[in-house]
Amino acid sequence: MFCRRHKKRRGDEGGAAALEFALVLPFLLLLVFGTIQYGLYFWTMQGGSDIARDAARMSAVGTPATCAEFDSRVRAAVQSLNGAGGAALITRSYVDAAPLGTINVGDTVQVRVEFPAADLQLPFLPFVDGGLVSTSAEARVEFVPVIPQACV
């Protein structure tokens, strides 16, 4: 008799396990995709930091001298990172420059890069800083080209 009840009870619990799995699955998927989303965000943050450092170093050694070429190179780097090169906001300024914009060796160049991070567009998952990557870097000016410009 004992075996009959036991077998009958097991058959009834099989549906409960499937129901519990169905109830837990959305939260599990949200956790997995949320981890992937934040991993993409932090990967993009690291890449943006590297782009800003490279741009500051380019400015410090005087290549490229024009704002258009500088902007083009930085946008190309952002484009290769996450495909958002067109949406990037790039600024280059010289901190210790003398009045009238004279730039000398030893001044400090600051580069700021802002662009949207890679996004999976998950509707129920909040995104860090609205998905905006904003990073900056500084470098000491080592070479002043003929026409240095602060880019805004």
ROTOR-206144 format. One line per 8 residues: number of its first residue (from 1); their letters; for each residue x, y, z of N, C-alpha, C. Coordinates in steps of 0.05 Angstrom, whole numbers. Layout:
NUM) a) X/Y/Z/X/Y/Z/X/Y/Z  ...
***
This chain:
1) mfcrrhkk) 16/-24/0/0/0/0/17/25/0  39/24/15/56/47/17/67/56/-10  75/36/-26/87/42/-52/67/55/-71  42/47/-69/22/59/-87/18/88/-81  15/96/-56/12/124/-49/36/140/-57  59/129/-52/84/143/-58/86/149/-88  80/129/-105/81/134/-134/60/154/-142  37/154/-131/16/173/-138/24/201/-130
9) rrgdegga) 37/204/-107/45/231/-98/67/242/-116  85/226/-125/106/235/-143/95/246/-169  76/234/-180/63/242/-205/50/270/-202  39/276/-179/26/301/-174/47/324/-171  71/318/-162/91/339/-157/106/347/-182  105/332/-203/119/338/-228/109/364/-240  84/369/-240/73/394/-250/80/418/-233  83/414/-207/91/436/-189/119/445/-195
17) aalefalv) 137/427/-201/164/434/-207/165/450/-233  150/443/-253/149/458/-278/137/486/-274  117/487/-257/105/513/-251/125/531/-236  139/520/-217/159/536/-202/181/545/-220  190/528/-239/210/536/-258/200/559/-276  175/557/-285/163/577/-302/161/604/-287  157/603/-261/155/628/-245/182/640/-240  203/624/-237/230/633/-231/245/642/-257
25) lpfllllv) 238/630/-280/252/635/-305/255/664/-312  233/680/-311/237/709/-319/257/723/-302  258/718/-276/277/731/-258/305/721/-264  308/696/-270/334/685/-277/344/697/-303  327/700/-323/335/712/-348/342/741/-345  326/755/-328/332/783/-323/360/786/-309  366/768/-292/392/768/-278/415/763/-298  411/743/-316/432/737/-336/435/759/-355
33) fgtiqygl) 414/770/-367/416/791/-386/425/817/-373  417/822/-348/427/845/-334/457/844/-329  467/820/-323/496/817/-320/510/823/-347  499/813/-368/511/818/-395/510/848/-401  487/861/-395/484/889/-401/504/906/-385  507/901/-360/526/916/-344/555/910/-351  560/885/-360/586/878/-370/593/894/-395  573/897/-413/577/913/-437/582/943/-430
41) yfwtmqgg) 568/952/-410/571/980/-401/599/985/-390  609/967/-373/635/971/-362/657/966/-383  653/949/-402/671/945/-424/673/971/-440  650/984/-446/649/1009/-460/662/1031/-444  658/1031/-418/671/1051/-401/702/1049/-403  712/1025/-402/741/1020/-403/751/1029/-431  737/1022/-451/745/1030/-478/744/1060/-482  724/1074/-470/722/1103/-471/745/1116/-456
49) sdiardaa) 753/1104/-434/775/1115/-419/801/1113/-435  804/1091/-449/828/1087/-466/828/1106/-489  804/1111/-501/802/1131/-523/809/1159/-514  800/1166/-490/806/1193/-479/836/1196/-474  848/1175/-462/877/1176/-457/893/1178/-483  885/1163/-503/899/1164/-529/895/1192/-542  871/1203/-540/866/1229/-552/882/1251/-537  884/1249/-511/900/1268/-496/930/1266/-503
57) rmsavgtp) 939/1242/-507/967/1238/-515/972/1249/-543  953/1244/-561/956/1255/-589/958/1285/-587  941/1298/-571/941/1327/-568/967/1337/-556  977/1322/-537/1002/1330/-523/1026/1330/-541  1027/1313/-560/1050/1312/-578/1044/1326/-604  1021/1339/-606/1016/1356/-629/1006/1343/-654  997/1318/-652/985/1305/-676/958/1294/-669  938/1301/-682/936/1320/-704/933/1349/-693
65) atcaefds) 941/1368/-709/940/1396/-701/912/1408/-704  898/1400/-725/872/1413/-731/850/1398/-716  829/1414/-709/806/1403/-695/792/1382/-712  789/1387/-737/775/1368/-755/788/1341/-755  814/1340/-758/828/1315/-759/828/1301/-732  831/1317/-711/830/1306/-684/802/1293/-679  781/1308/-685/754/1299/-682/749/1273/-698  759/1273/-722/755/1250/-740/769/1225/-728
73) rvraavqs) 793/1228/-718/807/1204/-706/793/1194/-681  784/1212/-664/771/1203/-639/744/1190/-646  729/1202/-664/703/1190/-672/707/1163/-684  728/1159/-700/734/1133/-712/739/1112/-690  753/1121/-669/759/1102/-646/733/1095/-632  715/1114/-627/690/1109/-614/673/1091/-632  673/1096/-658/658/1080/-677/667/1051/-677  693/1047/-675/703/1019/-675/696/1006/-648
81) lngaggaa) 692/1021/-627/686/1010/-601/657/1000/-599  638/1017/-606/610/1009/-603/592/1019/-625  603/1031/-646/586/1040/-669/572/1066/-664  579/1081/-644/565/1106/-637/583/1130/-642  601/1129/-661/620/1151/-666/606/1177/-674  584/1175/-688/570/1199/-696/557/1214/-673  550/1199/-651/537/1211/-628/556/1221/-607  582/1218/-612/602/1225/-591/605/1255/-589
89) litrsyvd) 608/1265/-564/615/1293/-558/644/1293/-550  660/1308/-565/689/1308/-560/698/1337/-555  712/1342/-533/722/1368/-528/752/1366/-521  767/1386/-530/796/1387/-524/801/1416/-515  813/1419/-492/819/1446/-482/846/1445/-468  858/1469/-468/885/1472/-456/881/1488/-430  889/1476/-407/883/1487/-381/901/1511/-374  927/1508/-376/945/1528/-367/953/1547/-390
97) aaplgtin) 939/1548/-411/946/1564/-434/945/1594/-426  963/1609/-438/964/1638/-432/940/1651/-445  935/1676/-437/913/1691/-450/916/1692/-480  894/1695/-493/892/1696/-522/898/1669/-535  897/1648/-519/899/1620/-530/926/1612/-538  947/1625/-528/974/1616/-534/981/1591/-518  989/1570/-532/995/1545/-519/1025/1541/-519  1035/1533/-497/1064/1529/-494/1070/1501/-484
105) vgdtvqvr) 1094/1492/-488/1103/1466/-477/1101/1468/-447  1090/1448/-435/1086/1447/-406/1058/1453/-397  1041/1464/-415/1013/1468/-409/999/1441/-407  975/1441/-397/960/1416/-395/937/1415/-415  934/1393/-429/912/1390/-447/892/1370/-434  866/1378/-436/845/1361/-425/827/1352/-448  821/1326/-449/804/1316/-470/781/1302/-456  756/1308/-464/732/1296/-453/717/1283/-476
113) vefpaadl) 709/1258/-472/694/1243/-492/669/1232/-479  646/1237/-492/620/1227/-482/606/1213/-506  595/1190/-501/580/1175/-522/563/1154/-509  542/1145/-523/524/1125/-511/538/1097/-510  533/1083/-489/545/1056/-486/529/1036/-502  541/1013/-506/528/990/-519/504/983/-501  480/980/-513/456/975/-498/439/953/-510  430/934/-494/413/912/-503/383/921/-504
121) qlpflpfv) 377/945/-495/349/955/-495/330/938/-478  339/930/-455/322/914/-437/303/933/-423  276/928/-425/257/947/-416/255/949/-385  260/928/-370/256/929/-342/282/932/-326  304/939/-339/330/941/-327/340/969/-328  343/982/-305/354/1010/-306/383/1009/-315  391/1031/-328/418/1032/-340/434/1053/-325  460/1048/-321/478/1066/-306/480/1092/-322
129) dgglvsts) 475/1115/-309/478/1141/-321/463/1144/-347  441/1131/-349/425/1132/-374/440/1120/-398  461/1105/-393/476/1093/-414/497/1111/-427  502/1134/-414/521/1153/-425/549/1148/-413  568/1143/-430/596/1140/-422/609/1168/-423  620/1177/-401/633/1203/-400/660/1200/-386  681/1206/-401/707/1202/-390/726/1224/-399  746/1230/-384/765/1251/-391/793/1242/-384
137) aearvefv) 812/1256/-396/840/1250/-391/856/1276/-394  879/1277/-381/897/1300/-383/925/1291/-391  939/1309/-403/967/1303/-410/982/1330/-412  1008/1328/-407/1026/1352/-409/1033/1356/-438  1031/1381/-447/1037/1387/-475/1068/1385/-479  1076/1368/-498/1104/1363/-503/1113/1377/-529  1094/1382/-547/1101/1395/-573/1078/1412/-581  1084/1436/-590/1063/1455/-599/1065/1457/-629
145) pvipqacv) 1044/1448/-643/1044/1450/-672/1041/1480/-680  1042/1485/-706/1041/1512/-716/1014/1525/-709  992/1510/-712/966/1521/-706/951/1504/-686  958/1504/-660/943/1488/-641/916/1501/-636  896/1485/-632/869/1494/-628/856/1480/-605  840/1495/-590/823/1482/-570/797/1475/-584  789/1450/-583/766/1440/-597/742/1438/-578  720/1449/-586/696/1447/-570/674/1435/-586
***
